[in-house]
Amino acid sequence: MNRKLLAALVLLCLLGFSLSTVAGEGETETVDIENFAFSPDMVVVLNGTTVTWTNLDADNHTVTADDGAFDSGLLEQGESFSYTFDTLGTFPYHCTPHPSMTGDAEVTELSDWLPGEENTPGFGLLIGLLSLSVVAIALRPRD
């Protein structure tokens, strides 16, 4: 098989699997607090997902919902705070001592990720598996 074609199939496989990184219901998504920033500063999760923020800075920080729905209190270095999202919508949050530190959690339903939508986790997984199958067939020994 042509090496360029094989490389393209492997890249397509990796791309497909990378599209399947949205946290699902009952799963956990992690956010680091580092260098006076939330990383990532935007998470997209399914309803029922728990998000855990961990403070990696030497300074104390909070994770406080703009609407007051959750508040971690001061987190010292190495401490974590978790919150399970059970309502759909976008939830902006900030650090109370450092108001320039902001982030968002977008909570969606599984139906928002059905095929035909952009960034569909199921579609990315399907592309990755199909690409992997094609690579496996191409590399199988021939009689």
LUMFILO-157557 format. One record per atom (N, C-alpha, C): residue number from 1; atom name; x, y, z. Coordinates in nm, 2 decimals, m for minus. Each point is the difference from the previous one (the first is absolute). Layout:
REM LUMFILO-157557
GUMAR num atomo      u      v      w
GUMAR NUM    CA      X      Y      Z
...
END
This chain:
REM LUMFILO-157557
GUMAR num atomo      u      v      w
GUMAR   1     N   0.08  m0.12   0.00
GUMAR   1    CA  m0.08   0.12   0.00
GUMAR   1     C   0.09   0.12   0.00
GUMAR   2     N  m0.04   0.10  m0.07
GUMAR   2    CA   0.07   0.13  m0.01
GUMAR   2     C   0.01   0.06   0.14
GUMAR   3     N   0.13   0.04   0.04
GUMAR   3    CA   0.03   0.05   0.13
GUMAR   3     C  m0.08   0.13   0.03
GUMAR   4     N  m0.02   0.09  m0.10
GUMAR   4    CA  m0.08   0.12   0.02
GUMAR   4     C  m0.14  m0.03   0.03
GUMAR   5     N  m0.06  m0.10  m0.06
GUMAR   5    CA  m0.14  m0.04   0.02
GUMAR   5     C  m0.01  m0.06   0.15
GUMAR   6     N   0.10  m0.08   0.03
GUMAR   6    CA   0.00  m0.06   0.14
GUMAR   6     C   0.01   0.11   0.10
GUMAR   7     N   0.09   0.10  m0.02
GUMAR   7    CA   0.01   0.11   0.10
GUMAR   7     C  m0.13   0.08   0.01
GUMAR   8     N  m0.06   0.02  m0.12
GUMAR   8    CA  m0.13   0.08   0.00
GUMAR   8     C  m0.11  m0.08   0.08
GUMAR   9     N   0.00  m0.13  m0.02
GUMAR   9    CA  m0.10  m0.08   0.08
GUMAR   9     C   0.02   0.00   0.15
GUMAR  10     N   0.13   0.00   0.04
GUMAR  10    CA   0.03   0.00   0.14
GUMAR  10     C  m0.03   0.14   0.06
GUMAR  11     N   0.02   0.11  m0.08
GUMAR  11    CA  m0.04   0.13   0.05
GUMAR  11     C  m0.15   0.01   0.01
GUMAR  12     N  m0.07  m0.05  m0.10
GUMAR  12    CA  m0.15   0.00   0.01
GUMAR  12     C  m0.05  m0.08   0.12
GUMAR  13     N   0.07  m0.11   0.03
GUMAR  13    CA  m0.04  m0.08   0.12
GUMAR  13     C   0.02   0.09   0.12
GUMAR  14     N   0.12   0.06   0.02
GUMAR  14    CA   0.03   0.08   0.12
GUMAR  14     C  m0.10   0.12   0.01
GUMAR  15     N  m0.03   0.06  m0.12
GUMAR  15    CA  m0.10   0.11   0.00
GUMAR  15     C  m0.13  m0.04   0.05
GUMAR  16     N  m0.05  m0.12  m0.05
GUMAR  16    CA  m0.13  m0.05   0.04
GUMAR  16     C  m0.01  m0.03   0.15
GUMAR  17     N   0.11  m0.06   0.06
GUMAR  17    CA   0.00  m0.02   0.14
GUMAR  17     C   0.00   0.13   0.08
GUMAR  18     N   0.07   0.10  m0.05
GUMAR  18    CA   0.01   0.13   0.07
GUMAR  18     C  m0.13   0.07   0.00
GUMAR  19     N  m0.09  m0.03  m0.09
GUMAR  19    CA  m0.13   0.06   0.00
GUMAR  19     C  m0.10  m0.06   0.10
GUMAR  20     N   0.05  m0.11   0.07
GUMAR  20    CA  m0.09  m0.06   0.09
GUMAR  20     C   0.04   0.03   0.15
GUMAR  21     N   0.04   0.12   0.02
GUMAR  21    CA   0.05   0.03   0.14
GUMAR  21     C  m0.09   0.08   0.08
GUMAR  22     N  m0.13   0.01  m0.03
GUMAR  22    CA  m0.10   0.07   0.08
GUMAR  22     C  m0.03  m0.09   0.12
GUMAR  23     N   0.00   0.05   0.12
GUMAR  23    CA  m0.03  m0.08   0.11
GUMAR  23     C  m0.15  m0.04   0.00
GUMAR  24     N  m0.03  m0.13   0.03
GUMAR  24    CA  m0.13  m0.05  m0.01
GUMAR  24     C  m0.07   0.00   0.14
GUMAR  25     N  m0.13  m0.03   0.00
GUMAR  25    CA  m0.08   0.00   0.12
GUMAR  25     C   0.07  m0.10   0.10
GUMAR  26     N   0.01   0.05   0.12
GUMAR  26    CA   0.06  m0.08   0.11
GUMAR  26     C   0.15   0.00   0.00
GUMAR  27     N   0.06   0.06  m0.10
GUMAR  27    CA   0.15   0.00   0.00
GUMAR  27     C   0.05   0.13   0.07
GUMAR  28     N   0.13   0.01   0.00
GUMAR  28    CA   0.07   0.12   0.06
GUMAR  28     C   0.08   0.07  m0.10
GUMAR  29     N  m0.01   0.13   0.00
GUMAR  29    CA   0.09   0.09  m0.08
GUMAR  29     C   0.08   0.07   0.10
GUMAR  30     N   0.13   0.02  m0.04
GUMAR  30    CA   0.09   0.07   0.10
GUMAR  30     C   0.04   0.14  m0.06
GUMAR  31     N   0.02   0.10   0.09
GUMAR  31    CA   0.04   0.13  m0.03
GUMAR  31     C   0.12   0.03   0.09
GUMAR  32     N   0.11   0.04  m0.05
GUMAR  32    CA   0.11   0.05   0.09
GUMAR  32     C  m0.01   0.15   0.02
GUMAR  33     N   0.04   0.04   0.12
GUMAR  33    CA   0.01   0.14   0.03
GUMAR  33     C   0.16   0.02   0.01
GUMAR  34     N   0.05   0.07  m0.09
GUMAR  34    CA   0.14   0.02  m0.01
GUMAR  34     C   0.04   0.13  m0.07
GUMAR  35     N   0.10   0.07   0.05
GUMAR  35    CA   0.04   0.13  m0.06
GUMAR  35     C  m0.11   0.10   0.00
GUMAR  36     N  m0.08   0.00   0.10
GUMAR  36    CA  m0.12   0.09   0.01
GUMAR  36     C  m0.09  m0.01  m0.11
GUMAR  37     N  m0.03  m0.13  m0.04
GUMAR  37    CA  m0.09  m0.03  m0.11
GUMAR  37     C  m0.07  m0.13   0.02
GUMAR  38     N  m0.12  m0.02  m0.05
GUMAR  38    CA  m0.06  m0.13  m0.01
GUMAR  38     C   0.04  m0.07  m0.13
GUMAR  39     N   0.04  m0.12   0.01
GUMAR  39    CA   0.04  m0.07  m0.13
GUMAR  39     C  m0.05  m0.14  m0.01
GUMAR  40     N  m0.09  m0.02  m0.09
GUMAR  40    CA  m0.05   0.09  m0.10
GUMAR  40     C  m0.10   0.10   0.06
GUMAR  41     N  m0.02   0.11  m0.07
GUMAR  41    CA  m0.09   0.11   0.06
GUMAR  41     C  m0.14  m0.03  m0.05
GUMAR  42     N  m0.02  m0.10  m0.08
GUMAR  42    CA  m0.14  m0.03  m0.05
GUMAR  42     C   0.00  m0.16   0.00
GUMAR  43     N  m0.10  m0.05   0.07
GUMAR  43    CA  m0.02  m0.15  m0.01
GUMAR  43     C  m0.15  m0.02  m0.05
GUMAR  44     N  m0.01  m0.10  m0.09
GUMAR  44    CA  m0.13  m0.04  m0.05
GUMAR  44     C  m0.03  m0.14   0.05
GUMAR  45     N  m0.10  m0.02   0.08
GUMAR  45    CA  m0.03  m0.13   0.06
GUMAR  45     C  m0.15  m0.03  m0.02
GUMAR  46     N  m0.03  m0.13   0.02
GUMAR  46    CA  m0.13  m0.05  m0.01
GUMAR  46     C  m0.06   0.02   0.14
GUMAR  47     N  m0.14   0.02   0.00
GUMAR  47    CA  m0.07   0.01   0.13
GUMAR  47     C   0.03  m0.12   0.09
GUMAR  48     N   0.03   0.03   0.13
GUMAR  48    CA   0.04  m0.11   0.09
GUMAR  48     C   0.15  m0.02   0.02
GUMAR  49     N   0.08   0.08  m0.08
GUMAR  49    CA   0.14  m0.01   0.01
GUMAR  49     C   0.06   0.08   0.12
GUMAR  50     N   0.10  m0.06   0.07
GUMAR  50    CA   0.06   0.07   0.11
GUMAR  50     C   0.13   0.07  m0.06
GUMAR  51     N   0.02   0.13   0.04
GUMAR  51    CA   0.12   0.07  m0.04
GUMAR  51     C   0.08   0.02   0.13
GUMAR  52     N   0.13  m0.03  m0.01
GUMAR  52    CA   0.09   0.01   0.11
GUMAR  52     C   0.10   0.10  m0.03
GUMAR  53     N   0.01   0.11   0.08
GUMAR  53    CA   0.11   0.10  m0.01
GUMAR  53     C   0.10  m0.02   0.10
GUMAR  54     N   0.13   0.00  m0.04
GUMAR  54    CA   0.11  m0.02   0.09
GUMAR  54     C   0.10   0.12   0.00
GUMAR  55     N   0.02   0.06   0.11
GUMAR  55    CA   0.09   0.12   0.01
GUMAR  55     C   0.15  m0.05   0.00
GUMAR  56     N   0.07   0.04  m0.10
GUMAR  56    CA   0.14  m0.03  m0.02
GUMAR  56     C   0.09   0.12   0.04
GUMAR  57     N  m0.06   0.11   0.02
GUMAR  57    CA   0.07   0.12   0.04
GUMAR  57     C   0.03   0.01   0.15
GUMAR  58     N   0.11   0.07   0.03
GUMAR  58    CA   0.03   0.03   0.14
GUMAR  58     C  m0.10   0.09   0.07
GUMAR  59     N  m0.07   0.09  m0.08
GUMAR  59    CA  m0.10   0.08   0.06
GUMAR  59     C  m0.13  m0.07   0.01
GUMAR  60     N  m0.08   0.05   0.09
GUMAR  60    CA  m0.14  m0.06   0.02
GUMAR  60     C  m0.09   0.06  m0.11
GUMAR  61     N  m0.09  m0.09  m0.04
GUMAR  61    CA  m0.10   0.04  m0.10
GUMAR  61     C  m0.14  m0.06   0.04
GUMAR  62     N  m0.10   0.05  m0.07
GUMAR  62    CA  m0.14  m0.06   0.02
GUMAR  62     C  m0.05  m0.03  m0.14
GUMAR  63     N  m0.10  m0.09   0.00
GUMAR  63    CA  m0.08  m0.03  m0.12
GUMAR  63     C  m0.14   0.04   0.04
GUMAR  64     N  m0.05   0.12  m0.05
GUMAR  64    CA  m0.12   0.05   0.05
GUMAR  64     C  m0.09   0.03  m0.12
GUMAR  65     N  m0.12  m0.06  m0.01
GUMAR  65    CA  m0.09   0.03  m0.11
GUMAR  65     C  m0.05   0.14   0.01
GUMAR  66     N  m0.01   0.06  m0.12
GUMAR  66    CA  m0.05   0.14   0.00
GUMAR  66     C  m0.14   0.01   0.06
GUMAR  67     N  m0.08  m0.10  m0.02
GUMAR  67    CA  m0.14   0.00   0.05
GUMAR  67     C  m0.01  m0.05   0.14
GUMAR  68     N   0.11  m0.04   0.07
GUMAR  68    CA   0.00  m0.05   0.13
GUMAR  68     C  m0.03  m0.15   0.02
GUMAR  69     N  m0.02  m0.07  m0.11
GUMAR  69    CA  m0.04  m0.14   0.00
GUMAR  69     C   0.11  m0.09   0.07
GUMAR  70     N   0.12   0.04   0.00
GUMAR  70    CA   0.11  m0.08   0.07
GUMAR  70     C   0.11   0.10   0.04
GUMAR  71     N   0.07  m0.04   0.10
GUMAR  71    CA   0.11   0.08   0.05
GUMAR  71     C   0.10  m0.10   0.08
GUMAR  72     N   0.12   0.00  m0.04
GUMAR  72    CA   0.09  m0.09   0.06
GUMAR  72     C   0.06   0.04   0.13
GUMAR  73     N  m0.02   0.13   0.03
GUMAR  73    CA   0.08   0.06   0.11
GUMAR  73     C   0.14   0.01  m0.04
GUMAR  74     N   0.09   0.05   0.08
GUMAR  74    CA   0.14   0.01  m0.04
GUMAR  74     C   0.07  m0.14  m0.01
GUMAR  75     N   0.06  m0.02  m0.11
GUMAR  75    CA   0.08  m0.13  m0.03
GUMAR  75     C   0.14   0.03   0.01
GUMAR  76     N   0.07  m0.07   0.09
GUMAR  76    CA   0.15   0.02   0.01
GUMAR  76     C   0.06  m0.09  m0.10
GUMAR  77     N   0.13   0.02  m0.02
GUMAR  77    CA   0.07  m0.08  m0.10
GUMAR  77     C  m0.02  m0.15   0.02
GUMAR  78     N  m0.03  m0.07  m0.10
GUMAR  78    CA  m0.02  m0.14   0.00
GUMAR  78     C  m0.14  m0.04   0.04
GUMAR  79     N  m0.09   0.09   0.04
GUMAR  79    CA  m0.14  m0.04   0.04
GUMAR  79     C  m0.08   0.01  m0.13
GUMAR  80     N  m0.11  m0.08   0.01
GUMAR  80    CA  m0.10  m0.01  m0.11
GUMAR  80     C  m0.14   0.03   0.05
GUMAR  81     N  m0.08   0.03  m0.10
GUMAR  81    CA  m0.14   0.02   0.02
GUMAR  81     C  m0.08  m0.06  m0.12
GUMAR  82     N  m0.11  m0.07   0.03
GUMAR  82    CA  m0.08  m0.07  m0.10
GUMAR  82     C  m0.14   0.05   0.01
GUMAR  83     N  m0.06   0.01  m0.12
GUMAR  83    CA  m0.14   0.03  m0.01
GUMAR  83     C  m0.06  m0.08  m0.11
GUMAR  84     N  m0.12  m0.06   0.03
GUMAR  84    CA  m0.07  m0.07  m0.11
GUMAR  84     C  m0.11   0.08  m0.06
GUMAR  85     N   0.01   0.02  m0.13
GUMAR  85    CA  m0.10   0.08  m0.07
GUMAR  85     C  m0.12  m0.08  m0.03
GUMAR  86     N  m0.12   0.05   0.04
GUMAR  86    CA  m0.12  m0.08  m0.02
GUMAR  86     C  m0.11   0.09  m0.07
GUMAR  87     N   0.05   0.12  m0.05
GUMAR  87    CA  m0.09   0.09  m0.07
GUMAR  87     C   0.07   0.04  m0.13
GUMAR  88     N  m0.08   0.00  m0.11
GUMAR  88    CA   0.05   0.04  m0.13
GUMAR  88     C   0.03   0.15   0.00
GUMAR  89     N   0.10   0.04  m0.08
GUMAR  89    CA   0.03   0.14  m0.01
GUMAR  89     C   0.15   0.03   0.00
GUMAR  90     N   0.03   0.13   0.00
GUMAR  90    CA   0.14   0.04   0.01
GUMAR  90     C   0.01   0.07   0.14
GUMAR  91     N   0.10  m0.04   0.07
GUMAR  91    CA   0.03   0.05   0.13
GUMAR  91     C   0.13   0.07   0.01
GUMAR  92     N   0.00   0.13   0.00
GUMAR  92    CA   0.13   0.07   0.02
GUMAR  92     C   0.04   0.00   0.14
GUMAR  93     N   0.13  m0.01   0.03
GUMAR  93    CA   0.05   0.00   0.13
GUMAR  93     C   0.13   0.09   0.01
GUMAR  94     N   0.04   0.03   0.12
GUMAR  94    CA   0.12   0.08   0.02
GUMAR  94     C   0.07  m0.03   0.13
GUMAR  95     N   0.11   0.06   0.02
GUMAR  95    CA   0.08  m0.01   0.12
GUMAR  95     C  m0.03   0.13   0.08
GUMAR  96     N  m0.06  m0.01   0.12
GUMAR  96    CA  m0.04   0.12   0.07
GUMAR  96     C   0.12   0.09   0.03
GUMAR  97     N   0.11  m0.05   0.05
GUMAR  97    CA   0.11   0.09   0.03
GUMAR  97     C   0.07   0.06  m0.13
GUMAR  98     N  m0.02  m0.07  m0.11
GUMAR  98    CA   0.06   0.04  m0.12
GUMAR  98     C  m0.10   0.00  m0.11
GUMAR  99     N  m0.09   0.11  m0.01
GUMAR  99    CA  m0.11   0.00  m0.09
GUMAR  99     C   0.03  m0.01  m0.15
GUMAR 100     N   0.12   0.03  m0.03
GUMAR 100    CA   0.04  m0.02  m0.14
GUMAR 100     C   0.01  m0.14  m0.05
GUMAR 101     N   0.00  m0.09   0.10
GUMAR 101    CA   0.01  m0.15  m0.03
GUMAR 101     C  m0.15  m0.04  m0.02
GUMAR 102     N  m0.03  m0.04  m0.12
GUMAR 102    CA  m0.14  m0.04  m0.03
GUMAR 102     C   0.00  m0.13  m0.08
GUMAR 103     N  m0.11  m0.07   0.00
GUMAR 103    CA  m0.02  m0.12  m0.08
GUMAR 103     C  m0.14  m0.02  m0.03
GUMAR 104     N  m0.03  m0.10  m0.08
GUMAR 104    CA  m0.14  m0.04  m0.03
GUMAR 104     C  m0.01  m0.15   0.00
GUMAR 105     N  m0.12  m0.05   0.05
GUMAR 105    CA  m0.03  m0.14  m0.02
GUMAR 105     C  m0.13   0.00  m0.08
GUMAR 106     N   0.00  m0.07  m0.12
GUMAR 106    CA  m0.12  m0.01  m0.08
GUMAR 106     C  m0.05  m0.14   0.02
GUMAR 107     N  m0.12  m0.01   0.04
GUMAR 107    CA  m0.07  m0.13   0.03
GUMAR 107     C  m0.10  m0.03  m0.10
GUMAR 108     N   0.01  m0.11  m0.07
GUMAR 108    CA  m0.09  m0.04  m0.11
GUMAR 108     C  m0.06  m0.13   0.02
GUMAR 109     N  m0.09  m0.04  m0.09
GUMAR 109    CA  m0.06  m0.13   0.01
GUMAR 109     C   0.06  m0.09  m0.11
GUMAR 110     N  m0.01  m0.13   0.01
GUMAR 110    CA   0.05  m0.09  m0.10
GUMAR 110     C  m0.06   0.03  m0.13
GUMAR 111     N  m0.12   0.04  m0.01
GUMAR 111    CA  m0.07   0.02  m0.13
GUMAR 111     C   0.07   0.12  m0.07
GUMAR 112     N   0.07   0.09   0.07
GUMAR 112    CA   0.07   0.11  m0.06
GUMAR 112     C   0.12  m0.05  m0.08
GUMAR 113     N   0.04  m0.13   0.02
GUMAR 113    CA   0.12  m0.06  m0.06
GUMAR 113     C  m0.03  m0.11  m0.10
GUMAR 114     N  m0.13   0.00  m0.05
GUMAR 114    CA  m0.03  m0.10  m0.10
GUMAR 114     C   0.07   0.03  m0.13
GUMAR 115     N   0.02  m0.11  m0.08
GUMAR 115    CA   0.06   0.02  m0.13
GUMAR 115     C  m0.06   0.11  m0.08
GUMAR 116     N   0.09   0.07  m0.07
GUMAR 116    CA  m0.05   0.12  m0.08
GUMAR 116     C   0.04   0.13   0.07
GUMAR 117     N   0.03  m0.01   0.12
GUMAR 117    CA   0.04   0.12   0.07
GUMAR 117     C   0.15   0.01   0.00
GUMAR 118     N   0.06   0.12   0.01
GUMAR 118    CA   0.14   0.01   0.00
GUMAR 118     C   0.06  m0.05   0.13
GUMAR 119     N   0.12  m0.05   0.00
GUMAR 119    CA   0.07  m0.05   0.12
GUMAR 119     C  m0.08  m0.11   0.07
GUMAR 120     N  m0.07  m0.09  m0.07
GUMAR 120    CA  m0.07  m0.11   0.05
GUMAR 120     C   0.09  m0.10   0.06
GUMAR 121     N   0.00  m0.03   0.13
GUMAR 121    CA   0.09  m0.11   0.05
GUMAR 121     C  m0.02  m0.13  m0.06
GUMAR 122     N  m0.13  m0.04  m0.03
GUMAR 122    CA  m0.02  m0.13  m0.06
GUMAR 122     C   0.05  m0.01  m0.14
GUMAR 123     N  m0.01   0.11  m0.07
GUMAR 123    CA   0.05   0.01  m0.14
GUMAR 123     C   0.15  m0.01   0.00
GUMAR 124     N   0.07   0.07   0.09
GUMAR 124    CA   0.14  m0.01   0.01
GUMAR 124     C   0.05  m0.14   0.03
GUMAR 125     N  m0.07  m0.06   0.09
GUMAR 125    CA   0.04  m0.14   0.04
GUMAR 125     C  m0.02  m0.09  m0.12
GUMAR 126     N  m0.11   0.02  m0.08
GUMAR 126    CA  m0.03  m0.09  m0.11
GUMAR 126     C   0.11   0.02  m0.11
GUMAR 127     N   0.04   0.13  m0.03
GUMAR 127    CA   0.10   0.03  m0.10
GUMAR 127     C   0.14  m0.07   0.05
GUMAR 128     N   0.03   0.01   0.13
GUMAR 128    CA   0.12  m0.06   0.05
GUMAR 128     C   0.00  m0.15  m0.02
GUMAR 129     N  m0.11  m0.06   0.04
GUMAR 129    CA  m0.01  m0.15  m0.01
GUMAR 129     C   0.01  m0.04  m0.15
GUMAR 130     N  m0.07   0.07  m0.08
GUMAR 130    CA   0.00  m0.04  m0.15
GUMAR 130     C   0.14   0.01  m0.06
GUMAR 131     N   0.07   0.11   0.04
GUMAR 131    CA   0.13   0.03  m0.05
GUMAR 131     C   0.10  m0.11   0.05
GUMAR 132     N  m0.02  m0.03   0.13
GUMAR 132    CA   0.09  m0.11   0.06
GUMAR 132     C  m0.03  m0.13  m0.07
GUMAR 133     N  m0.12  m0.03  m0.04
GUMAR 133    CA  m0.03  m0.13  m0.07
GUMAR 133     C   0.06   0.00  m0.13
GUMAR 134     N   0.00   0.11  m0.07
GUMAR 134    CA   0.06   0.01  m0.14
GUMAR 134     C   0.15  m0.02   0.01
GUMAR 135     N   0.06   0.06   0.10
GUMAR 135    CA   0.15  m0.02   0.02
GUMAR 135     C   0.03  m0.14   0.03
GUMAR 136     N  m0.08  m0.07   0.09
GUMAR 136    CA   0.02  m0.14   0.03
GUMAR 136     C  m0.01  m0.09  m0.12
GUMAR 137     N  m0.10   0.03  m0.08
GUMAR 137    CA  m0.02  m0.08  m0.13
GUMAR 137     C   0.12   0.02  m0.09
GUMAR 138     N   0.04   0.13  m0.01
GUMAR 138    CA   0.11   0.03  m0.09
GUMAR 138     C   0.13  m0.07   0.04
GUMAR 139     N   0.02  m0.01   0.13
GUMAR 139    CA   0.13  m0.06   0.05
GUMAR 139     C  m0.01  m0.15   0.03
GUMAR 140     N  m0.11  m0.06  m0.03
GUMAR 140    CA  m0.01  m0.15   0.02
GUMAR 140     C   0.09  m0.07  m0.09
GUMAR 141     N   0.06  m0.11   0.04
GUMAR 141    CA   0.09  m0.08  m0.09
GUMAR 141     C  m0.08  m0.06  m0.11
GUMAR 142     N   0.07   0.00  m0.12
GUMAR 142    CA  m0.07  m0.05  m0.12
GUMAR 142     C   0.06  m0.14  m0.02
GUMAR 143     N  m0.08  m0.09  m0.05
GUMAR 143    CA   0.04  m0.14  m0.03
GUMAR 143     C   0.09   0.00  m0.13
END
